[in-house]
Amino acid sequence: MFYHADAAIEQLSIHRVGNKMQDEFYVITDGPVALQDDTLSELLKHYFLSPFAKVNEVYHFSHPSGTLELNEMYHFADAFFTGGLGFHEFSQQVCKHLYAASNHPNIKGGELYAVHLRGVQMEGELHEAVGIFKSETKETYLKVYPSQGAFNVGYEQEAININKLDKGCIILNTARGEGYQILVIDQTNRQQEALYWKDDFLGLTIRNDAFNQTGNFLKIYKKFVNEALDDVFELERTDKIDLLNRSMNYFKEKEAFKQEEFEEEVLGNPKAVHLFNDYKQQFGEAQDASFGQYFDISNQAVKKAQATYKSVLKLDKNFHIYIHGKREYIEKGYDEEKGMNYYKVYFKEER
């Protein structure tokens, strides 16, 4: 969990990055910004850091070759943290690298902020950090102010909403040998061109801890049930909901995942087990994620995944049936006279 209330901004540098595919250029400033207004510092801290309060995924720098030093952002961050590069020089190198990574015509130009931070808290420990943020979206704001016993109204164009950070990452000065710990967000564009921020610019791989192993496992299991089982088994929607409910109950009740236990208690079918293991391996290779036969279960990841695990049968526009368990108490049939499907539900008492 990321906590920033006690964090302080030590240094701030601002540049501008255009899109070279649109023949735009970058603008590098000569020195950092002098922050002498406490209110402005608090507003900037809110703008830069508050979006990360709900971020759980932790990444690290990586490179396809396996050599971390070939990742440009790792090289720049490491040089700054170890004293080999001054902060403003670090920000200038980051600006040039981001410009080089802006290789899609739909990428928007914008201001690039580099921030040196002290006192950010991650998983209960205080750390030094650097933040890299980009503002792409501008808005128009109305301003109402008193004037000679009345009120006047004005406006300001091309202003920035401090509650809407477009892109950002926080690089924590910890786990250096593993590629540092990094939090990242991209809230402006989730299409293909948005991948440049995490992949082309930062070069990140998700950290394989309990949160990510739990979340990735539940994600791939859901895809497996909804998409892959139909190729081998004839399953009704109620059967799929039952399989999803059983997996969610397993992760809620257990403290750790054990592969053989999960296969027996949830899947319960050797053919389905073999099919799922093949499906899981393909997912791991494609997403650079690995699943051990044993890992601790993250309650935070379970709660996050639960919101996407649907246990509702939607019948036309008339009825919704919520299924929480006891698959054997619901039956599907077809009424020849009405020419319609039906469900029969058994229960002991009405509440």
PyMOL commands that set and color helices and strands:
alter all, ss='L'
color gray80, all
select helices_A, chain A and resi 20-22+38-54+68-70+72-81+87-101+176-178+192-202+210-231+237-253+259-267+270-287+299-306+327-329
alter helices_A, ss='H'
color red, helices_A
select strands_A, chain A and resi 2-3+8-17+59-61+110-122+125-135+139-147+150-159+167-172+181-186+204-206+256-258+294-296+312-315+319-322+330-335+340-345
alter strands_A, ss='S'
color yellow, strands_A
deselect
rebuild
show_as cartoon
